[in-house]
Amino acid sequence: MNKIGRWFIVCVLILFGVLLLNKGLDLRSLGTNVDGDGIGVYFLGVEINDRVPEEGISSYAVGFFISSFLALIASLTFIGINLK
């Protein structure tokens, strides 16, 4: 894979990681302050779940945090491969 392709992948992974982290922070700040039975969780216009109960919001936030850290670690891996 050439340098431009690797840096493109790094940029996409960093962007994806930041977006996932932002969604996790949004869900964490929401907490249990919801009206009705629950909330719908959407990411990049894709519906993840249409009815998440109040108790499950924090687990979705943790899932988004873990996914963001995995994406950022993967981007660091591509940077490490590129620097050799």
mmCIF file of the N, C-alpha and C atoms, coordinates in Angstrom:
data_MODEL
# 
_entry.id   MODEL 
# 
loop_
_atom_site.group_PDB 
_atom_site.id 
_atom_site.type_symbol 
_atom_site.label_atom_id 
_atom_site.label_alt_id 
_atom_site.label_comp_id 
_atom_site.label_asym_id 
_atom_site.label_entity_id 
_atom_site.label_seq_id 
_atom_site.pdbx_PDB_ins_code 
_atom_site.Cartn_x 
_atom_site.Cartn_y 
_atom_site.Cartn_z 
_atom_site.occupancy 
_atom_site.B_iso_or_equiv 
_atom_site.pdbx_formal_charge 
_atom_site.auth_seq_id 
_atom_site.auth_comp_id 
_atom_site.auth_asym_id 
_atom_site.auth_atom_id 
_atom_site.pdbx_PDB_model_num 
ATOM 1   N N  . MET A 1 1  ? 0.837   -1.161 0.000  1.00 0.00 ? 1  MET A N  1 
ATOM 2   C CA . MET A 1 1  ? 0.000   0.000  0.000  1.00 0.00 ? 1  MET A CA 1 
ATOM 3   C C  . MET A 1 1  ? 0.898   1.244  0.000  1.00 0.00 ? 1  MET A C  1 
ATOM 4   N N  . ASN A 1 2  ? 0.563   2.200  -0.837 1.00 0.00 ? 2  ASN A N  1 
ATOM 5   C CA . ASN A 1 2  ? 1.399   3.392  -0.932 1.00 0.00 ? 2  ASN A CA 1 
ATOM 6   C C  . ASN A 1 2  ? 1.119   4.365  0.214  1.00 0.00 ? 2  ASN A C  1 
ATOM 7   N N  . LYS A 1 3  ? 1.939   5.406  0.316  1.00 0.00 ? 3  LYS A N  1 
ATOM 8   C CA . LYS A 1 3  ? 1.847   6.351  1.432  1.00 0.00 ? 3  LYS A CA 1 
ATOM 9   C C  . LYS A 1 3  ? 0.528   7.116  1.435  1.00 0.00 ? 3  LYS A C  1 
ATOM 10  N N  . ILE A 1 4  ? 0.076   7.519  0.276  1.00 0.00 ? 4  ILE A N  1 
ATOM 11  C CA . ILE A 1 4  ? -1.165  8.289  0.211  1.00 0.00 ? 4  ILE A CA 1 
ATOM 12  C C  . ILE A 1 4  ? -2.339  7.438  0.686  1.00 0.00 ? 4  ILE A C  1 
ATOM 13  N N  . GLY A 1 5  ? -2.364  6.190  0.304  1.00 0.00 ? 5  GLY A N  1 
ATOM 14  C CA . GLY A 1 5  ? -3.431  5.294  0.749  1.00 0.00 ? 5  GLY A CA 1 
ATOM 15  C C  . GLY A 1 5  ? -3.420  5.078  2.248  1.00 0.00 ? 5  GLY A C  1 
ATOM 16  N N  . ARG A 1 6  ? -2.238  4.923  2.819  1.00 0.00 ? 6  ARG A N  1 
ATOM 17  C CA . ARG A 1 6  ? -2.142  4.741  4.271  1.00 0.00 ? 6  ARG A CA 1 
ATOM 18  C C  . ARG A 1 6  ? -2.585  5.986  5.016  1.00 0.00 ? 6  ARG A C  1 
ATOM 19  N N  . TRP A 1 7  ? -2.165  7.150  4.561  1.00 0.00 ? 7  TRP A N  1 
ATOM 20  C CA . TRP A 1 7  ? -2.561  8.376  5.248  1.00 0.00 ? 7  TRP A CA 1 
ATOM 21  C C  . TRP A 1 7  ? -4.050  8.644  5.090  1.00 0.00 ? 7  TRP A C  1 
ATOM 22  N N  . PHE A 1 8  ? -4.631  8.246  3.972  1.00 0.00 ? 8  PHE A N  1 
ATOM 23  C CA . PHE A 1 8  ? -6.079  8.375  3.802  1.00 0.00 ? 8  PHE A CA 1 
ATOM 24  C C  . PHE A 1 8  ? -6.802  7.498  4.820  1.00 0.00 ? 8  PHE A C  1 
ATOM 25  N N  . ILE A 1 9  ? -6.336  6.265  4.977  1.00 0.00 ? 9  ILE A N  1 
ATOM 26  C CA . ILE A 1 9  ? -6.938  5.359  5.951  1.00 0.00 ? 9  ILE A CA 1 
ATOM 27  C C  . ILE A 1 9  ? -6.771  5.910  7.364  1.00 0.00 ? 9  ILE A C  1 
ATOM 28  N N  . VAL A 1 10 ? -5.602  6.461  7.671  1.00 0.00 ? 10 VAL A N  1 
ATOM 29  C CA . VAL A 1 10 ? -5.366  7.055  8.990  1.00 0.00 ? 10 VAL A CA 1 
ATOM 30  C C  . VAL A 1 10 ? -6.345  8.198  9.241  1.00 0.00 ? 10 VAL A C  1 
ATOM 31  N N  . CYS A 1 11 ? -6.525  9.071  8.266  1.00 0.00 ? 11 CYS A N  1 
ATOM 32  C CA . CYS A 1 11 ? -7.444  10.199 8.436  1.00 0.00 ? 11 CYS A CA 1 
ATOM 33  C C  . CYS A 1 11 ? -8.880  9.731  8.629  1.00 0.00 ? 11 CYS A C  1 
ATOM 34  N N  . VAL A 1 12 ? -9.291  8.732  7.861  1.00 0.00 ? 12 VAL A N  1 
ATOM 35  C CA . VAL A 1 12 ? -10.650 8.204  7.994  1.00 0.00 ? 12 VAL A CA 1 
ATOM 36  C C  . VAL A 1 12 ? -10.844 7.556  9.366  1.00 0.00 ? 12 VAL A C  1 
ATOM 37  N N  . LEU A 1 13 ? -9.862  6.787  9.818  1.00 0.00 ? 13 LEU A N  1 
ATOM 38  C CA . LEU A 1 13 ? -9.974  6.145  11.127 1.00 0.00 ? 13 LEU A CA 1 
ATOM 39  C C  . LEU A 1 13 ? -9.992  7.164  12.261 1.00 0.00 ? 13 LEU A C  1 
ATOM 40  N N  . ILE A 1 14 ? -9.188  8.212  12.158 1.00 0.00 ? 14 ILE A N  1 
ATOM 41  C CA . ILE A 1 14 ? -9.198  9.253  13.184 1.00 0.00 ? 14 ILE A CA 1 
ATOM 42  C C  . ILE A 1 14 ? -10.542 9.978  13.195 1.00 0.00 ? 14 ILE A C  1 
ATOM 43  N N  . LEU A 1 15 ? -11.053 10.314 12.024 1.00 0.00 ? 15 LEU A N  1 
ATOM 44  C CA . LEU A 1 15 ? -12.361 10.964 11.942 1.00 0.00 ? 15 LEU A CA 1 
ATOM 45  C C  . LEU A 1 15 ? -13.447 10.073 12.531 1.00 0.00 ? 15 LEU A C  1 
ATOM 46  N N  . PHE A 1 16 ? -13.436 8.804  12.175 1.00 0.00 ? 16 PHE A N  1 
ATOM 47  C CA . PHE A 1 16 ? -14.414 7.851  12.675 1.00 0.00 ? 16 PHE A CA 1 
ATOM 48  C C  . PHE A 1 16 ? -14.295 7.708  14.194 1.00 0.00 ? 16 PHE A C  1 
ATOM 49  N N  . GLY A 1 17 ? -13.065 7.660  14.705 1.00 0.00 ? 17 GLY A N  1 
ATOM 50  C CA . GLY A 1 17 ? -12.847 7.562  16.143 1.00 0.00 ? 17 GLY A CA 1 
ATOM 51  C C  . GLY A 1 17 ? -13.359 8.780  16.893 1.00 0.00 ? 17 GLY A C  1 
ATOM 52  N N  . VAL A 1 18 ? -13.133 9.958  16.340 1.00 0.00 ? 18 VAL A N  1 
ATOM 53  C CA . VAL A 1 18 ? -13.606 11.184 16.987 1.00 0.00 ? 18 VAL A CA 1 
ATOM 54  C C  . VAL A 1 18 ? -15.129 11.237 16.976 1.00 0.00 ? 18 VAL A C  1 
ATOM 55  N N  . LEU A 1 19 ? -15.742 10.834 15.872 1.00 0.00 ? 19 LEU A N  1 
ATOM 56  C CA . LEU A 1 19 ? -17.207 10.821 15.806 1.00 0.00 ? 19 LEU A CA 1 
ATOM 57  C C  . LEU A 1 19 ? -17.799 9.822  16.799 1.00 0.00 ? 19 LEU A C  1 
ATOM 58  N N  . LEU A 1 20 ? -17.180 8.658  16.925 1.00 0.00 ? 20 LEU A N  1 
ATOM 59  C CA . LEU A 1 20 ? -17.647 7.676  17.902 1.00 0.00 ? 20 LEU A CA 1 
ATOM 60  C C  . LEU A 1 20 ? -17.482 8.197  19.328 1.00 0.00 ? 20 LEU A C  1 
ATOM 61  N N  . LEU A 1 21 ? -16.366 8.842  19.602 1.00 0.00 ? 21 LEU A N  1 
ATOM 62  C CA . LEU A 1 21 ? -16.134 9.408  20.930 1.00 0.00 ? 21 LEU A CA 1 
ATOM 63  C C  . LEU A 1 21 ? -17.165 10.488 21.245 1.00 0.00 ? 21 LEU A C  1 
ATOM 64  N N  . ASN A 1 22 ? -17.472 11.327 20.261 1.00 0.00 ? 22 ASN A N  1 
ATOM 65  C CA . ASN A 1 22 ? -18.468 12.374 20.441 1.00 0.00 ? 22 ASN A CA 1 
ATOM 66  C C  . ASN A 1 22 ? -19.845 11.786 20.741 1.00 0.00 ? 22 ASN A C  1 
ATOM 67  N N  . LYS A 1 23 ? -20.215 10.736 20.034 1.00 0.00 ? 23 LYS A N  1 
ATOM 68  C CA . LYS A 1 23 ? -21.514 10.091 20.277 1.00 0.00 ? 23 LYS A CA 1 
ATOM 69  C C  . LYS A 1 23 ? -21.548 9.468  21.670 1.00 0.00 ? 23 LYS A C  1 
ATOM 70  N N  . GLY A 1 24 ? -20.449 8.866  22.095 1.00 0.00 ? 24 GLY A N  1 
ATOM 71  C CA . GLY A 1 24 ? -20.379 8.309  23.440 1.00 0.00 ? 24 GLY A CA 1 
ATOM 72  C C  . GLY A 1 24 ? -20.523 9.381  24.500 1.00 0.00 ? 24 GLY A C  1 
ATOM 73  N N  . LEU A 1 25 ? -19.882 10.531 24.288 1.00 0.00 ? 25 LEU A N  1 
ATOM 74  C CA . LEU A 1 25 ? -20.006 11.644 25.234 1.00 0.00 ? 25 LEU A CA 1 
ATOM 75  C C  . LEU A 1 25 ? -21.423 12.195 25.263 1.00 0.00 ? 25 LEU A C  1 
ATOM 76  N N  . ASP A 1 26 ? -22.071 12.254 24.091 1.00 0.00 ? 26 ASP A N  1 
ATOM 77  C CA . ASP A 1 26 ? -23.462 12.709 24.049 1.00 0.00 ? 26 ASP A CA 1 
ATOM 78  C C  . ASP A 1 26 ? -24.369 11.778 24.843 1.00 0.00 ? 26 ASP A C  1 
ATOM 79  N N  . LEU A 1 27 ? -24.182 10.480 24.653 1.00 0.00 ? 27 LEU A N  1 
ATOM 80  C CA . LEU A 1 27 ? -25.011 9.525  25.384 1.00 0.00 ? 27 LEU A CA 1 
ATOM 81  C C  . LEU A 1 27 ? -24.705 9.554  26.875 1.00 0.00 ? 27 LEU A C  1 
ATOM 82  N N  . ARG A 1 28 ? -23.430 9.722  27.230 1.00 0.00 ? 28 ARG A N  1 
ATOM 83  C CA . ARG A 1 28 ? -23.057 9.766  28.648 1.00 0.00 ? 28 ARG A CA 1 
ATOM 84  C C  . ARG A 1 28 ? -23.650 11.008 29.314 1.00 0.00 ? 28 ARG A C  1 
ATOM 85  N N  . SER A 1 29 ? -23.642 12.144 28.615 1.00 0.00 ? 29 SER A N  1 
ATOM 86  C CA . SER A 1 29 ? -24.185 13.367 29.204 1.00 0.00 ? 29 SER A CA 1 
ATOM 87  C C  . SER A 1 29 ? -25.709 13.313 29.286 1.00 0.00 ? 29 SER A C  1 
ATOM 88  N N  . LEU A 1 30 ? -26.346 12.561 28.404 1.00 0.00 ? 30 LEU A N  1 
ATOM 89  C CA . LEU A 1 30 ? -27.796 12.417 28.439 1.00 0.00 ? 30 LEU A CA 1 
ATOM 90  C C  . LEU A 1 30 ? -28.223 11.653 29.684 1.00 0.00 ? 30 LEU A C  1 
ATOM 91  N N  . GLY A 1 31 ? -27.485 10.625 30.024 1.00 0.00 ? 31 GLY A N  1 
ATOM 92  C CA . GLY A 1 31 ? -27.794 9.844  31.218 1.00 0.00 ? 31 GLY A CA 1 
ATOM 93  C C  . GLY A 1 31 ? -29.173 9.242  31.163 1.00 0.00 ? 31 GLY A C  1 
ATOM 94  N N  . THR A 1 32 ? -29.936 9.457  32.211 1.00 0.00 ? 32 THR A N  1 
ATOM 95  C CA . THR A 1 32 ? -31.300 8.918  32.251 1.00 0.00 ? 32 THR A CA 1 
ATOM 96  C C  . THR A 1 32 ? -32.336 10.019 32.107 1.00 0.00 ? 32 THR A C  1 
ATOM 97  N N  . ASN A 1 33 ? -31.930 11.146 31.579 1.00 0.00 ? 33 ASN A N  1 
ATOM 98  C CA . ASN A 1 33 ? -32.836 12.274 31.390 1.00 0.00 ? 33 ASN A CA 1 
ATOM 99  C C  . ASN A 1 33 ? -33.564 12.126 30.056 1.00 0.00 ? 33 ASN A C  1 
ATOM 100 N N  . VAL A 1 34 ? -34.477 11.164 29.983 1.00 0.00 ? 34 VAL A N  1 
ATOM 101 C CA . VAL A 1 34 ? -35.230 10.915 28.759 1.00 0.00 ? 34 VAL A CA 1 
ATOM 102 C C  . VAL A 1 34 ? -36.713 10.965 29.080 1.00 0.00 ? 34 VAL A C  1 
ATOM 103 N N  . ASP A 1 35 ? -37.488 11.261 28.066 1.00 0.00 ? 35 ASP A N  1 
ATOM 104 C CA . ASP A 1 35 ? -38.930 11.234 28.253 1.00 0.00 ? 35 ASP A CA 1 
ATOM 105 C C  . ASP A 1 35 ? -39.488 9.990  27.557 1.00 0.00 ? 35 ASP A C  1 
ATOM 106 N N  . GLY A 1 36 ? -40.484 9.407  28.139 1.00 0.00 ? 36 GLY A N  1 
ATOM 107 C CA . GLY A 1 36 ? -41.073 8.210  27.558 1.00 0.00 ? 36 GLY A CA 1 
ATOM 108 C C  . GLY A 1 36 ? -40.339 6.954  27.990 1.00 0.00 ? 36 GLY A C  1 
ATOM 109 N N  . ASP A 1 37 ? -40.422 5.937  27.131 1.00 0.00 ? 37 ASP A N  1 
ATOM 110 C CA . ASP A 1 37 ? -39.845 4.631  27.457 1.00 0.00 ? 37 ASP A CA 1 
ATOM 111 C C  . ASP A 1 37 ? -38.344 4.565  27.243 1.00 0.00 ? 37 ASP A C  1 
ATOM 112 N N  . GLY A 1 38 ? -37.831 5.335  26.316 1.00 0.00 ? 38 GLY A N  1 
ATOM 113 C CA . GLY A 1 38 ? -36.401 5.289  26.027 1.00 0.00 ? 38 GLY A CA 1 
ATOM 114 C C  . GLY A 1 38 ? -36.063 6.235  24.895 1.00 0.00 ? 38 GLY A C  1 
ATOM 115 N N  . ILE A 1 39 ? -34.893 6.015  24.304 1.00 0.00 ? 39 ILE A N  1 
ATOM 116 C CA . ILE A 1 39 ? -34.442 6.874  23.212 1.00 0.00 ? 39 ILE A CA 1 
ATOM 117 C C  . ILE A 1 39 ? -34.051 6.006  22.023 1.00 0.00 ? 39 ILE A C  1 
ATOM 118 N N  . GLY A 1 40 ? -33.929 6.633  20.884 1.00 0.00 ? 40 GLY A N  1 
ATOM 119 C CA . GLY A 1 40 ? -33.384 5.984  19.705 1.00 0.00 ? 40 GLY A CA 1 
ATOM 120 C C  . GLY A 1 40 ? -31.927 6.374  19.549 1.00 0.00 ? 40 GLY A C  1 
ATOM 121 N N  . VAL A 1 41 ? -31.099 5.416  19.201 1.00 0.00 ? 41 VAL A N  1 
ATOM 122 C CA . VAL A 1 41 ? -29.672 5.681  19.039 1.00 0.00 ? 41 VAL A CA 1 
ATOM 123 C C  . VAL A 1 41 ? -29.351 5.623  17.549 1.00 0.00 ? 41 VAL A C  1 
ATOM 124 N N  . TYR A 1 42 ? -28.842 6.723  17.031 1.00 0.00 ? 42 TYR A N  1 
ATOM 125 C CA . TYR A 1 42 ? -28.469 6.841  15.628 1.00 0.00 ? 42 TYR A CA 1 
ATOM 126 C C  . TYR A 1 42 ? -27.000 7.224  15.544 1.00 0.00 ? 42 TYR A C  1 
ATOM 127 N N  . PHE A 1 43 ? -26.302 6.665  14.551 1.00 0.00 ? 43 PHE A N  1 
ATOM 128 C CA . PHE A 1 43 ? -24.915 7.048  14.300 1.00 0.00 ? 43 PHE A CA 1 
ATOM 129 C C  . PHE A 1 43 ? -24.723 7.192  12.806 1.00 0.00 ? 43 PHE A C  1 
ATOM 130 N N  . LEU A 1 44 ? -24.316 8.370  12.386 1.00 0.00 ? 44 LEU A N  1 
ATOM 131 C CA . LEU A 1 44 ? -24.115 8.720  10.972 1.00 0.00 ? 44 LEU A CA 1 
ATOM 132 C C  . LEU A 1 44 ? -25.365 8.439  10.144 1.00 0.00 ? 44 LEU A C  1 
ATOM 133 N N  . GLY A 1 45 ? -26.510 8.720  10.718 1.00 0.00 ? 45 GLY A N  1 
ATOM 134 C CA . GLY A 1 45 ? -27.769 8.538  10.017 1.00 0.00 ? 45 GLY A CA 1 
ATOM 135 C C  . GLY A 1 45 ? -28.285 7.116  9.988  1.00 0.00 ? 45 GLY A C  1 
ATOM 136 N N  . VAL A 1 46 ? -27.597 6.202  10.622 1.00 0.00 ? 46 VAL A N  1 
ATOM 137 C CA . VAL A 1 46 ? -28.006 4.797  10.659 1.00 0.00 ? 46 VAL A CA 1 
ATOM 138 C C  . VAL A 1 46 ? -28.593 4.512  12.033 1.00 0.00 ? 46 VAL A C  1 
ATOM 139 N N  . GLU A 1 47 ? -29.758 3.902  12.037 1.00 0.00 ? 47 GLU A N  1 
ATOM 140 C CA . GLU A 1 47 ? -30.411 3.585  13.294 1.00 0.00 ? 47 GLU A CA 1 
ATOM 141 C C  . GLU A 1 47 ? -29.758 2.356  13.917 1.00 0.00 ? 47 GLU A C  1 
ATOM 142 N N  . ILE A 1 48 ? -29.224 2.521  15.117 1.00 0.00 ? 48 ILE A N  1 
ATOM 143 C CA . ILE A 1 48 ? -28.626 1.407  15.847 1.00 0.00 ? 48 ILE A CA 1 
ATOM 144 C C  . ILE A 1 48 ? -29.718 0.652  16.587 1.00 0.00 ? 48 ILE A C  1 
ATOM 145 N N  . ASN A 1 49 ? -30.542 1.383  17.330 1.00 0.00 ? 49 ASN A N  1 
ATOM 146 C CA . ASN A 1 49 ? -31.651 0.805  18.070 1.00 0.00 ? 49 ASN A CA 1 
ATOM 147 C C  . ASN A 1 49 ? -32.701 1.885  18.227 1.00 0.00 ? 49 ASN A C  1 
ATOM 148 N N  . ASP A 1 50 ? -33.959 1.548  17.995 1.00 0.00 ? 50 ASP A N  1 
ATOM 149 C CA . ASP A 1 50 ? -34.997 2.576  18.049 1.00 0.00 ? 50 ASP A CA 1 
ATOM 150 C C  . ASP A 1 50 ? -35.576 2.774  19.444 1.00 0.00 ? 50 ASP A C  1 
ATOM 151 N N  . ARG A 1 51 ? -35.377 1.838  20.353 1.00 0.00 ? 51 ARG A N  1 
ATOM 152 C CA . ARG A 1 51 ? -35.893 2.011  21.702 1.00 0.00 ? 51 ARG A CA 1 
ATOM 153 C C  . ARG A 1 51 ? -34.908 1.435  22.718 1.00 0.00 ? 51 ARG A C  1 
ATOM 154 N N  . VAL A 1 52 ? -34.034 2.294  23.210 1.00 0.00 ? 52 VAL A N  1 
ATOM 155 C CA . VAL A 1 52 ? -33.082 1.909  24.244 1.00 0.00 ? 52 VAL A CA 1 
ATOM 156 C C  . VAL A 1 52 ? -33.656 2.357  25.577 1.00 0.00 ? 52 VAL A C  1 
ATOM 157 N N  . PRO A 1 53 ? -33.858 1.437  26.510 1.00 0.00 ? 53 PRO A N  1 
ATOM 158 C CA . PRO A 1 53 ? -34.387 1.853  27.810 1.00 0.00 ? 53 PRO A CA 1 
ATOM 159 C C  . PRO A 1 53 ? -33.370 2.701  28.572 1.00 0.00 ? 53 PRO A C  1 
ATOM 160 N N  . GLU A 1 54 ? -33.854 3.392  29.582 1.00 0.00 ? 54 GLU A N  1 
ATOM 161 C CA . GLU A 1 54 ? -32.991 4.300  30.346 1.00 0.00 ? 54 GLU A CA 1 
ATOM 162 C C  . GLU A 1 54 ? -31.794 3.571  30.950 1.00 0.00 ? 54 GLU A C  1 
ATOM 163 N N  . GLU A 1 55 ? -31.983 2.341  31.378 1.00 0.00 ? 55 GLU A N  1 
ATOM 164 C CA . GLU A 1 55 ? -30.898 1.590  32.003 1.00 0.00 ? 55 GLU A CA 1 
ATOM 165 C C  . GLU A 1 55 ? -29.804 1.209  31.008 1.00 0.00 ? 55 GLU A C  1 
ATOM 166 N N  . GLY A 1 56 ? -30.141 1.116  29.736 1.00 0.00 ? 56 GLY A N  1 
ATOM 167 C CA . GLY A 1 56 ? -29.186 0.669  28.731 1.00 0.00 ? 56 GLY A CA 1 
ATOM 168 C C  . GLY A 1 56 ? -28.388 1.775  28.065 1.00 0.00 ? 56 GLY A C  1 
ATOM 169 N N  . ILE A 1 57 ? -28.686 3.021  28.365 1.00 0.00 ? 57 ILE A N  1 
ATOM 170 C CA . ILE A 1 57 ? -28.007 4.135  27.703 1.00 0.00 ? 57 ILE A CA 1 
ATOM 171 C C  . ILE A 1 57 ? -26.523 4.146  28.048 1.00 0.00 ? 57 ILE A C  1 
ATOM 172 N N  . SER A 1 58 ? -26.195 3.882  29.303 1.00 0.00 ? 58 SER A N  1 
ATOM 173 C CA . SER A 1 58 ? -24.783 3.916  29.696 1.00 0.00 ? 58 SER A CA 1 
ATOM 174 C C  . SER A 1 58 ? -23.986 2.796  29.031 1.00 0.00 ? 58 SER A C  1 
ATOM 175 N N  . SER A 1 59 ? -24.601 1.649  28.789 1.00 0.00 ? 59 SER A N  1 
ATOM 176 C CA . SER A 1 59 ? -23.878 0.568  28.108 1.00 0.00 ? 59 SER A CA 1 
ATOM 177 C C  . SER A 1 59 ? -23.632 0.919  26.643 1.00 0.00 ? 59 SER A C  1 
ATOM 178 N N  . TYR A 1 60 ? -24.550 1.624  26.016 1.00 0.00 ? 60 TYR A N  1 
ATOM 179 C CA . TYR A 1 60 ? -24.322 2.080  24.648 1.00 0.00 ? 60 TYR A CA 1 
ATOM 180 C C  . TYR A 1 60 ? -23.194 3.113  24.619 1.00 0.00 ? 60 TYR A C  1 
ATOM 181 N N  . ALA A 1 61 ? -23.151 3.992  25.627 1.00 0.00 ? 61 ALA A N  1 
ATOM 182 C CA . ALA A 1 61 ? -22.080 4.992  25.700 1.00 0.00 ? 61 ALA A CA 1 
ATOM 183 C C  . ALA A 1 61 ? -20.725 4.307  25.841 1.00 0.00 ? 61 ALA A C  1 
ATOM 184 N N  . VAL A 1 62 ? -20.640 3.295  26.694 1.00 0.00 ? 62 VAL A N  1 
ATOM 185 C CA . VAL A 1 62 ? -19.384 2.556  26.868 1.00 0.00 ? 62 VAL A CA 1 
ATOM 186 C C  . VAL A 1 62 ? -18.999 1.857  25.567 1.00 0.00 ? 62 VAL A C  1 
ATOM 187 N N  . GLY A 1 63 ? -19.974 1.312  24.863 1.00 0.00 ? 63 GLY A N  1 
ATOM 188 C CA . GLY A 1 63 ? -19.693 0.674  23.575 1.00 0.00 ? 63 GLY A CA 1 
ATOM 189 C C  . GLY A 1 63 ? -19.129 1.651  22.557 1.00 0.00 ? 63 GLY A C  1 
ATOM 190 N N  . PHE A 1 64 ? -19.668 2.858  22.524 1.00 0.00 ? 64 PHE A N  1 
ATOM 191 C CA . PHE A 1 64 ? -19.138 3.874  21.614 1.00 0.00 ? 64 PHE A CA 1 
ATOM 192 C C  . PHE A 1 64 ? -17.731 4.296  22.025 1.00 0.00 ? 64 PHE A C  1 
ATOM 193 N N  . PHE A 1 65 ? -17.464 4.397  23.339 1.00 0.00 ? 65 PHE A N  1 
ATOM 194 C CA . PHE A 1 65 ? -16.117 4.727  23.802 1.00 0.00 ? 65 PHE A CA 1 
ATOM 195 C C  . PHE A 1 65 ? -15.111 3.660  23.386 1.00 0.00 ? 65 PHE A C  1 
ATOM 196 N N  . ILE A 1 66 ? -15.455 2.406  23.589 1.00 0.00 ? 66 ILE A N  1 
ATOM 197 C CA . ILE A 1 66 ? -14.549 1.307  23.229 1.00 0.00 ? 66 ILE A CA 1 
ATOM 198 C C  . ILE A 1 66 ? -14.295 1.293  21.732 1.00 0.00 ? 66 ILE A C  1 
ATOM 199 N N  . SER A 1 67 ? -15.350 1.484  20.941 1.00 0.00 ? 67 SER A N  1 
ATOM 200 C CA . SER A 1 67 ? -15.187 1.514  19.482 1.00 0.00 ? 67 SER A CA 1 
ATOM 201 C C  . SER A 1 67 ? -14.299 2.669  19.042 1.00 0.00 ? 67 SER A C  1 
ATOM 202 N N  . SER A 1 68 ? -14.440 3.817  19.693 1.00 0.00 ? 68 SER A N  1 
ATOM 203 C CA . SER A 1 68 ? -13.610 4.958  19.310 1.00 0.00 ? 68 SER A CA 1 
ATOM 204 C C  . SER A 1 68 ? -12.146 4.697  19.639 1.00 0.00 ? 68 SER A C  1 
ATOM 205 N N  . PHE A 1 69 ? -11.861 4.108  20.797 1.00 0.00 ? 69 PHE A N  1 
ATOM 206 C CA . PHE A 1 69 ? -10.480 3.821  21.148 1.00 0.00 ? 69 PHE A CA 1 
ATOM 207 C C  . PHE A 1 69 ? -9.878  2.765  20.223 1.00 0.00 ? 69 PHE A C  1 
ATOM 208 N N  . LEU A 1 70 ? -10.675 1.788  19.799 1.00 0.00 ? 70 LEU A N  1 
ATOM 209 C CA . LEU A 1 70 ? -10.169 0.796  18.847 1.00 0.00 ? 70 LEU A CA 1 
ATOM 210 C C  . LEU A 1 70 ? -9.843  1.435  17.499 1.00 0.00 ? 70 LEU A C  1 
ATOM 211 N N  . ALA A 1 71 ? -10.693 2.358  17.048 1.00 0.00 ? 71 ALA A N  1 
ATOM 212 C CA . ALA A 1 71 ? -10.429 3.043  15.780 1.00 0.00 ? 71 ALA A CA 1 
ATOM 213 C C  . ALA A 1 71 ? -9.180  3.909  15.883 1.00 0.00 ? 71 ALA A C  1 
ATOM 214 N N  . LEU A 1 72 ? -8.999  4.575  17.023 1.00 0.00 ? 72 LEU A N  1 
ATOM 215 C CA . LEU A 1 72 ? -7.816  5.418  17.186 1.00 0.00 ? 72 LEU A CA 1 
ATOM 216 C C  . LEU A 1 72 ? -6.548  4.582  17.319 1.00 0.00 ? 72 LEU A C  1 
ATOM 217 N N  . ILE A 1 73 ? -6.630  3.435  17.968 1.00 0.00 ? 73 ILE A N  1 
ATOM 218 C CA . ILE A 1 73 ? -5.470  2.541  18.056 1.00 0.00 ? 73 ILE A CA 1 
ATOM 219 C C  . ILE A 1 73 ? -5.127  1.981  16.680 1.00 0.00 ? 73 ILE A C  1 
ATOM 220 N N  . ALA A 1 74 ? -6.150  1.658  15.894 1.00 0.00 ? 74 ALA A N  1 
ATOM 221 C CA . ALA A 1 74 ? -5.899  1.169  14.536 1.00 0.00 ? 74 ALA A CA 1 
ATOM 222 C C  . ALA A 1 74 ? -5.226  2.250  13.694 1.00 0.00 ? 74 ALA A C  1 
ATOM 223 N N  . SER A 1 75 ? -5.621  3.500  13.878 1.00 0.00 ? 75 SER A N  1 
ATOM 224 C CA . SER A 1 75 ? -4.975  4.577  13.114 1.00 0.00 ? 75 SER A CA 1 
ATOM 225 C C  . SER A 1 75 ? -3.523  4.743  13.541 1.00 0.00 ? 75 SER A C  1 
ATOM 226 N N  . LEU A 1 76 ? -3.243  4.585  14.839 1.00 0.00 ? 76 LEU A N  1 
ATOM 227 C CA . LEU A 1 76 ? -1.852  4.649  15.292 1.00 0.00 ? 76 LEU A CA 1 
ATOM 228 C C  . LEU A 1 76 ? -1.024  3.505  14.718 1.00 0.00 ? 76 LEU A C  1 
ATOM 229 N N  . THR A 1 77 ? -1.648  2.369  14.540 1.00 0.00 ? 77 THR A N  1 
ATOM 230 C CA . THR A 1 77 ? -0.951  1.238  13.932 1.00 0.00 ? 77 THR A CA 1 
ATOM 231 C C  . THR A 1 77 ? -0.554  1.549  12.490 1.00 0.00 ? 77 THR A C  1 
ATOM 232 N N  . PHE A 1 78 ? -1.475  2.167  11.748 1.00 0.00 ? 78 PHE A N  1 
ATOM 233 C CA . PHE A 1 78 ? -1.142  2.536  10.380 1.00 0.00 ? 78 PHE A CA 1 
ATOM 234 C C  . PHE A 1 78 ? -0.062  3.600  10.337 1.00 0.00 ? 78 PHE A C  1 
ATOM 235 N N  . ILE A 1 79 ? -0.044  4.512  11.298 1.00 0.00 ? 79 ILE A N  1 
ATOM 236 C CA . ILE A 1 79 ? 1.020   5.515  11.338 1.00 0.00 ? 79 ILE A CA 1 
ATOM 237 C C  . ILE A 1 79 ? 2.351   4.832  11.640 1.00 0.00 ? 79 ILE A C  1 
ATOM 238 N N  . GLY A 1 80 ? 2.345   3.899  12.563 1.00 0.00 ? 80 GLY A N  1 
ATOM 239 C CA . GLY A 1 80 ? 3.573   3.161  12.898 1.00 0.00 ? 80 GLY A CA 1 
ATOM 240 C C  . GLY A 1 80 ? 4.099   2.379  11.726 1.00 0.00 ? 80 GLY A C  1 
ATOM 241 N N  . ILE A 1 81 ? 3.216   1.785  10.933 1.00 0.00 ? 81 ILE A N  1 
ATOM 242 C CA . ILE A 1 81 ? 3.651   1.038  9.744  1.00 0.00 ? 81 ILE A CA 1 
ATOM 243 C C  . ILE A 1 81 ? 4.228   2.010  8.715  1.00 0.00 ? 81 ILE A C  1 
ATOM 244 N N  . ASN A 1 82 ? 3.638   3.204  8.628  1.00 0.00 ? 82 ASN A N  1 
ATOM 245 C CA . ASN A 1 82 ? 4.064   4.183  7.638  1.00 0.00 ? 82 ASN A CA 1 
ATOM 246 C C  . ASN A 1 82 ? 5.437   4.777  7.981  1.00 0.00 ? 82 ASN A C  1 
ATOM 247 N N  . LEU A 1 83 ? 5.779   4.857  9.253  1.00 0.00 ? 83 LEU A N  1 
ATOM 248 C CA . LEU A 1 83 ? 7.032   5.485  9.645  1.00 0.00 ? 83 LEU A CA 1 
ATOM 249 C C  . LEU A 1 83 ? 8.252   4.573  9.473  1.00 0.00 ? 83 LEU A C  1 
ATOM 250 N N  . LYS A 1 84 ? 8.060   3.294  9.266  1.00 0.00 ? 84 LYS A N  1 
ATOM 251 C CA . LYS A 1 84 ? 9.179   2.364  9.121  1.00 0.00 ? 84 LYS A CA 1 
ATOM 252 C C  . LYS A 1 84 ? 9.858   2.508  7.785  1.00 0.00 ? 84 LYS A C  1 
# 
